[in-house]
Amino acid sequence: MGRFRNFPSGEILFCLGDPAKEVFLLIEGCVKTTQVTKNGEEVILRLESPTDLFGSLGMDLQGRHNSTAQAIEESKALVWDTNMFKAALSRFPILERNTQGILERRIRELEQRFCEVATEKASARLAGELLRLQKQIGRKRNGQREIKIRHEWVAEMAAMSEFTVSRFLAEWERQGVVSVRHGTIAIQDYKSLKSLCREPRTPSGLI
């Protein structure tokens, strides 16, 4: 039986290298999962949103976490002991299939992001990342889809500088594609943003 737990903003759920002992189903809030490079720089792998399952699903062969998870706003999750969750997988085939599907989708997402970083121009990478983020953590407000996120986090996930992200967003705001205010990016023209993934429109002065 899972148990409900509350996590205040900033709390660490687990750290890279910790023994993987629990599985989390996020009910409310948002959690970022990260890794650290050899140079000590943080890289955001994913932002977990309500209904996302994570924890000991992502671990190395020694049964340790291969990432760090931190609540970036007040969050609530249903938590299972790893052994209990594995027993449930054996007992309920549909749960096992759903869990496998989650892992496969995450692998495809990482593959897509890697391909974009390797082959796409900066504008297309940023547009693609915003489309993914609006599906993961976007919230509807006044007929728009809003993404509450820091520019530096968007930059990490799109593999570009925060300065470049801000320049593109400012240009797209002038074009009416997005609006930016108080750490929130609102998508005003979804079709135009999606077209930027296929036909990059690089603002003057950017490469």
C-alpha positions in Angstrom: 0.0 0.0 0.0 1.4 3.4 -1.0 1.5 6.3 1.5 1.0 10.0 0.8 3.9 12.3 1.5 4.2 16.1 1.2 7.4 17.8 0.0 7.9 21.5 0.5 9.6 23.5 -2.3 13.3 22.9 -2.4 13.2 19.5 -0.6 15.3 16.7 -2.1 13.4 13.5 -2.6 16.6 11.4 -3.4 20.1 12.1 -4.6 22.4 10.7 -7.3 24.0 7.6 -5.9 21.5 7.0 -3.1 20.1 3.4 -2.7 16.9 3.2 -4.7 14.3 2.3 -2.1 11.1 4.1 -3.2 8.9 4.7 -6.2 7.0 8.0 -6.4 3.7 8.9 -8.1 3.4 12.7 -8.2 -0.1 13.9 -7.3 0.5 17.6 -7.0 3.3 20.0 -7.7 6.4 19.7 -9.8 9.8 17.9 -9.3 12.9 18.3 -11.4 15.3 15.3 -12.0 18.9 16.2 -12.7 22.4 14.9 -13.2 25.7 16.6 -12.6 28.5 16.8 -15.2 32.2 16.2 -14.5 32.6 20.0 -14.3 29.9 20.2 -11.5 27.2 21.7 -13.8 23.6 20.6 -13.2 21.7 19.2 -16.2 17.9 18.9 -16.0 16.8 15.6 -17.4 13.1 16.1 -16.9 10.4 18.0 -15.0 8.0 15.6 -13.3 4.3 16.7 -13.3 1.2 15.2 -11.7 0.6 11.5 -12.7 4.3 11.0 -13.5 5.9 7.9 -12.0 9.6 8.1 -11.0 12.2 7.0 -8.4 13.7 3.5 -8.4 12.4 3.1 -12.0 15.6 4.9 -13.0 18.5 3.3 -11.3 21.9 1.7 -12.2 22.8 -1.9 -12.1 23.8 -1.6 -8.4 20.4 -0.5 -7.4 21.3 3.2 -6.9 19.6 6.3 -8.2 21.2 7.7 -11.4 19.7 11.1 -10.9 18.7 13.6 -8.2 15.0 14.6 -7.6 14.0 18.0 -6.0 10.6 19.6 -5.5 10.6 23.0 -7.2 7.2 23.8 -5.7 5.1 22.4 -2.9 4.4 18.8 -4.0 2.5 15.7 -2.9 3.2 12.2 -4.0 2.1 8.6 -3.4 5.1 6.6 -2.3 5.8 2.9 -2.4 8.6 0.8 -1.0 10.5 -0.6 -4.1 10.0 -4.2 -3.1 6.3 -3.6 -2.5 6.1 -2.0 -5.9 7.9 -4.9 -7.6 5.5 -7.3 -6.0 2.6 -5.3 -7.4 4.1 -5.4 -10.8 4.2 -9.2 -10.6 0.6 -9.4 -9.4 -0.9 -6.9 -11.8 0.3 -7.3 -15.4 -1.5 -4.1 -16.5 0.6 -2.1 -14.0 3.8 -3.7 -15.4 2.8 -2.8 -18.9 2.0 0.8 -18.0 5.4 1.1 -16.2 7.2 -0.3 -19.2 5.4 2.2 -21.4 6.5 5.1 -19.1 10.1 4.0 -19.4 9.9 3.6 -23.2 8.4 7.1 -23.6 11.1 8.6 -21.5 13.8 6.9 -23.6 12.2 8.2 -26.8 12.0 11.7 -25.3 15.7 11.7 -24.4 16.6 10.3 -27.9 14.5 13.1 -29.5 16.2 15.8 -27.3 19.7 14.4 -28.2 18.9 14.4 -31.9 17.7 18.0 -31.7 20.8 19.1 -29.9 23.0 17.3 -32.5 21.2 18.5 -35.6 18.8 21.4 -35.1 19.4 25.1 -35.0 18.9 26.9 -31.7 15.5 28.3 -32.6 14.1 24.9 -33.4 15.6 23.3 -30.2 14.0 26.0 -28.1 10.6 25.7 -29.8 10.7 21.9 -29.4 11.5 22.2 -25.7 8.7 24.6 -25.1 6.2 22.3 -26.7 7.4 19.4 -24.5 7.3 21.5 -21.4 3.7 22.7 -22.1 2.7 19.0 -22.2 4.6 18.1 -19.1 3.9 21.1 -16.8 1.8 23.5 -18.8 -1.4 24.9 -17.1 -4.4 26.4 -18.9 -5.2 30.0 -17.9 -7.3 32.5 -19.8 -7.4 30.3 -22.9 -3.6 30.0 -23.0 -1.1 27.3 -22.0 1.3 28.7 -19.4 4.6 27.2 -18.4 6.0 28.4 -15.1 9.7 27.9 -15.4 13.0 29.8 -15.0 14.7 30.8 -18.2 17.9 29.2 -16.9 16.2 25.8 -16.7 14.8 26.1 -20.2 18.3 26.9 -21.4 19.7 23.8 -19.7 17.1 21.6 -21.3 17.5 23.1 -24.7 21.4 23.1 -24.5 21.9 26.8 -25.0 22.8 29.9 -23.1 20.2 31.8 -20.9 21.0 34.9 -22.9 20.1 33.2 -26.2 16.8 31.9 -24.7 15.9 35.4 -23.5 16.7 36.9 -27.0 14.5 34.3 -28.8 11.6 34.7 -26.4 11.8 38.5 -26.7 11.6 38.2 -30.5 8.8 35.6 -30.4 6.9 37.9 -28.0 7.1 40.7 -30.6 5.7 38.3 -33.2 2.8 37.3 -30.9 3.9 33.7 -30.6 4.5 33.8 -26.8 4.2 36.2 -23.9 6.7 36.3 -21.0 6.1 37.6 -17.5 7.2 36.9 -14.0 8.9 33.6 -14.7 6.0 32.4 -16.8 6.0 31.7 -20.6 2.5 31.7 -22.1 2.0 30.1 -25.6 -0.3 32.5 -27.6 0.1 31.0 -31.0 0.6 27.2 -30.8 0.7 26.7 -34.6 3.4 29.3 -35.1 5.5 27.8 -32.3 5.1 24.3 -33.8 6.2 25.6 -37.2 9.4 27.0 -35.7 10.4 23.3 -35.1 10.3 22.7 -38.8 11.2 26.0 -40.3 13.5 27.9 -37.9 13.2 31.7 -38.0 16.4 33.0 -36.5 16.0 36.6 -35.1 18.5 39.1 -36.4 21.8 39.0 -34.5 21.4 35.4 -33.4 23.0 32.3 -34.8 
